[in-house]
Amino acid sequence: MYSVALHIKTEDWLYILAIGIVFAMVLSSLGYGLFEFSLLDGAIFGVILGFSITIFSLIFVSNMNKIILPNVKEFYWLPLSILFSFLSGFLGTYFGVYVAQNINIEIIPAFKNTLSTISVAIGILTYIIGALLYRFVKMRNQKDVIDKEYVQSRLRSLETQLNPHFLFNALNSIAELIHQDPQKAEMAVLKLSSFLRNSMNETALLNLGDEISNLSDYVELENIRFSQKIKLHVQRDIPACKVPKFSLQLLVENAIKHGFKNLNVDLNIWISFDERTKTLIVRNDGDKMKSTKFGVGLNNLKQRIELLCGGSIKVANSEEVTFLIILGDCSENINR
């Protein structure tokens, strides 16, 4: 409840400050003009008053939301909000008048003589505006939470669609190895265990180094079936960046599935990274692509890259099969 109903963003306060200053400046200028006082003094006084009330609101309301309300029953939220919102307007008005007098801004006598009454009225007005702001912020934050939960559920759905065929193939290969080479079978089980443990990690993004480590485990498992004919070549200097989990694994899986010209020839897969364009380059020397149209797996990856990085994936060369993953700005804050 706290994060939804009480969280006011920095940009919200900037909007409030701008609106408060403009609103107070216009009203103050009109009042000064009606009483035939200097419009410039009126405008300056309005700016001071609007700024002062907003700053007091920022101090009182922010501390109330962060420190007080989360630690009391929701029953007390309304009276405390009324009190602190009122104090923001009341004390902000007094402070604004004090500042204006100290820099020799002329104050309308009617305002000065009824300062307490006007401060009370502004305090009440501040509460009303604060209540409207609370409703707006709560509705906006609830929408943000719903949108984020929707995108996260969509992302989880995409991740669960990761092709499990390699798992069945790996298990079948391990079953054969148990009779042929028990020690190698044991190592394969450990590799598979490590790979599956990483796949259950709820983190949607991984460090590129960790992604490549998982990929190496995956290739070793596949090499059980393909008698070490899959050769993985990875760029030496791997930058510290984030990538969607299993993005490389899916492209390598795609290369293994479609790339073997025949089982007597090695399949070479090269992985490199262009730091200038934040692009992962995955190339293989297998069969050329018959179609550049994406299937389920690549469309899955495309959507995850868009959701998590605002990036894209494309085929750079269908003859020397080359994929480009343009990462963009990867973040698990998918409600950016």
N, C-alpha and C positions, 0 to 999 in steps of 0.2 A: 504493500500500500504506500509506503514511504517513497519509494522510487518513482511511482506513477503519479501520486497526487501532490507531492511536495517538491519535486525537482524542478527548479526554475533555471533554465540555461543562461549562460553569459549573454548570448545574443538577445534573449528576452529582456534582460536588464538594460541593454543598450537601446533597444526599441523604447522601453518605458522611459528612459532618461531623455531621449530625443523628443518623444511625444509630450512628456511632462514639461520640458523647457519651452517648447513651441506653444503649448496650450497656455501655460502661465504667462508667457511673454505677450501673447495676443490679448488675453483678458486684462492683464495689468496695463498695457498700452491703451486699451479702450477706456479703462477706469480713469487713468491719468488724463486722457483726452477729454472725457466728460467733465472732469473737475478743473479743466484748463491748466493742467500741469504739463511739464515737459514730457513729450512722448518718448524721448530718448531715455530719460530717467525711468519712465514706466517700463520700457523694454528691458533695460538693465535690471530693474528690480524684479521683473517677471522671470528673467533668466536665473537670477540668484535664488529666487523662491522655488522655482521648478527644480533646480539642481539640488538645493538643500533638502527638499521633501523627498526627492528620489533617493538621495544618499542615505537619509535616515531610514527610508523604507528598505533599502538594500541591507543596511546593517541589522535592523530589527527583524525583518521577515526572513532573511537568510539564516540568521542565528536561531530564530524560532523553528524554522523548518529542519535545520540540521541537528540542533541540540535538544530543543524542548519537546516538540510534538512527537518525534519518534519514541520518546520515553514516557509518554503519558497516554492514557486511554483516549480513543478517538472521540468519546463523549465530550472531552474538554477542548477539542480542536477549535470549535466555533467560537466559544467565548475568548479563548486566548488569541485567536486570529483577529477578532474584533478589537481587543485591547491593544495588541501590537500594531495593527494597521492604524488605529486611531492615534496612538502615540507618535507614529511616524509623521502623520500630517500635522499634529498639534505642535510637537517639538521642532519639526522641520520649519514650520512657519515662524516660530519665535527665533530660531537660529538665523533664518533668512533675513528677518528684519534687523537683527543684531548686526549681521555682516553688512547689510546695506547702509545702516547708520554709520558704521565705522569707516566706510569708504565715501561718506558724504553724499549718498543718494537721497534725494528729498522724498519723504514718505507722506502720502496723503493724510491730512489730519484725521479724517473720518476713519481711515484704516488704523492709524496709530491709537486713536482714542477708544476704539472697540477691538483692540488686538486680541483679547482673550476670547471674545465671542466669535470673531472671525477664525481664530485658530481652532476653536471647537468645531465650527462649521467645516473647515478644511479637513480636520481630522475625520469627521463623519464621511465627507466626500472621498477621502483617501481609502477608508474602509470599503465603501461601495465599489470603487475602482478595483481595489484589491480582491474583492469577492468575485468580480467579473474576470479578473486576471486568473484567479484560482480555477474557475470553471474552464476557462480557455486552456490553461496549462494542463489540467487534469485530462481533458478530452484529447489534447494533442499528444500527451504522453501515453495515454491508453491506446491511441491509434498507432503510435510508434511501436509499442510492445506487441500489439496484434500483428502488425506488419513484420516485425522481427521474428516472431514465433512462426508466422507463415513461411517466411523465407528459410528459417532454420529447419522447419519440418520438410520443406521442399529439398533442401540440401541433404538432410539425412536420408530422404527417399532416394536421391540420386546416388548417394554413397552405398546404399544397400544393393544397388543394381550392378555394382562392380562385378565383372564376369567371374563366376566361381569355377569355370571349367578347368582352369589350371590346378585348382585344389583336387578335383577328381583325378586328373591326370597324374598329379604328384603322388597321391595316395596309391594309385595303381602301380606307379613306378617303384614306390617304396615297398609295396607288397612283393614285387618281383625281386627287389634287392635283398630282402630278408633271407632268401634262400641262397642267393649268389654271393653277397658280400654283407654280412650282418653289421660289420663296423661302419661301412658306408651308409647302410640303411639307418643306423642309429644317428649318424651325423645329419642325414637328410630329415629325420623326424625333428631334430633340434632346430634346424633351419626353418622347417615348416612351422614349428611352434613359435619361433621368433617372429616370423612373418605374420602369422595370425594374431599374435599379441599386438603388433603394431597396427593391424587392420582394425582392431577393436578400440584403439585410442580414439576418444571423442574429438580430439583436435582435428579441425578441418584443414589446417595448414601445417606443413612441416618445414624445418630447415632443409635447404637443398642438399646439404651433406647427408642428413638422415634419410632423405628420400632416395638418394643414390645408394646408401647402405642397404635399405630395404630392397632396392632394385637388384643389387648384387645377390642377395639371398634368393630372390625370385628367379634370377637367371641360373643360379646354381641348382635350384630345384628342377627347372626345366631341362637343364643339361643332363639330368639323370635319364630323361627320355631320349634326348638327342645326342648322347655320347660325346658331350663336351664340344659340339659343333657350333654352339652359339658363343661368339666372341664379343665381349662388351669392351668398348674403348671410351673411357671417360676423360674429359679435360682435366689436367692436373690441378690447376688453381681454381677451386670451386669458391665462388663468392658467398658471403653470408647473406642469403636472402630466403624468403619464404616462398613455397610453392604449394598448390593444392595437393593433398595427400593422394598418392598413387597415380599422379598425372603421368610420370615417366613410365611407370609399370604398365599402364594401359597402352601406351604407344609401343613399348617393347613387345608386349603381348600381341599387339596387332601385327608387328613386324614378323614375329615368330609364326603366327597363324597364316599369314598371307605371303611371307617373303621367301621361304625355302624354295630354291629352284629345283633342287633334288637333295636327298638326304646324304649324298656323298660329298657335298660341298659345304664349307663353313658359311655361316651367316654372320657377317660383321655388322655391329651396331655402334655408331659413334654418337656421343653426347657431348655437346659443348654449350657455352653460354656467352652471349654478347652483352657485356655490361652496359654498353652505351645505349642500347635499345631495350634492355631488360628482356632479352629474348633467349629462350631455350631452343636449341637446334638438335633435333633427333633425326639421324640419317641411317639408312641401312642399304646394303648392296644386294638385297634380294630381288625377287621378281618385281617388275614395275607395276604400278597401280593400274588396275583395269578401269577404275572409276574414282573420281575425286569426291563423290558424294559420300557424306558421313553416314555411317550406320548408327545403331543404338549406342554402342560404347563410346564412339567419338562424339556423338551429340551430347551424351552424358558429360563427358569431359569438357566440352565447349560451354555447357551451361554452368558447370562448377567454376570454370575460369572466369566467366562473366560475373557470377555472383560474388566470388571471393576476391577477385583482382581487378574487375572492370577491364579485363584483358580479352584476348581472343586466341584462336588456334586456326592455322591455315596450312594448306599444302603448298610448299614452295617449289617442289619439283616432283613430278609423278614418275619420271624415268629413273633418276637416282633418288629413290623415295626419301623425301625430306619434309619433315613437319616443323613448323615454327610455333612455339608457344610464347605469345607476347604477354608478359605477366602484368604490366601496369603496376598499380599500387595495391599489393595484396594485404588484406586485413580481415580478421574474423569479425570485425564490426560490420556485419553485412547489412546494417540499416543506415549506412552512411548517407 
